[in-house]
Amino acid sequence: MNAPAIGLVAGLLLALAAITGGFTGFLLALVLGTLGAVLGAQLAGTLDLRALFGRRRG
């Protein structure tokens, strides 16, 4: 799937969450979707969380 198709599916799922769960359901779907995207990017190797947050050495 290309990026616009994934964005379309994500938008439709968020709209469904907003319809069925109200504003709280929408926010929960948004937070969990963002978390899933970040974890997926980490596992795929396109995002390096260590470089993003940095490691502190004492």
N, C-alpha and C positions, 0 to 999 in steps of 0.2 A: 504494500500500500504506500502511496505517496503522501506527502505531508498535508496537502489540502483534504484528501479523503479522511485521514486520521483526525484532522481538525473538525471536519463535518460530523464524524461519528461521535467525537468527544462533545461537541456542542449539542447534538441531539440527546446524548445521554444526560448531560447536565440539565437540559430543558425538561426531560422526563423526571429527573430527581426534583426539580423545582415544582413541577405539577403535582407529584405524588407526596412529596415530603414538605412542601412549603419552603420558606426561606432557610430554615435550619437544615432541611435535607439538601438543599442546594449548596449551602456552605460546606456541609460534611462531604458531599460528593466532590466539590472543588478541592478541598484539602486532601482527601484520599487520592484523587486523581493526580494531583501535583506530586504527592509523595510517591505514587507508583511510577510516574514518569521519571522522577529523579533516580529512584532505585533501578529502574530499567536502563537508564542511560549509564549508570555506574556499572551495572553488570555487562552492558554491551561494550564498555570501554570508551564511550564518547564523552564521559564526564569523570573527572578525577576529583573526588570529594576531599582528598588530602591536600591537593593543590589549592582547592577553593577555600578551605578553612585554615590550612596551614598547620604544621606540627610545631608545637612548642617544645623546645628542648631546654632543660635546666642546667 
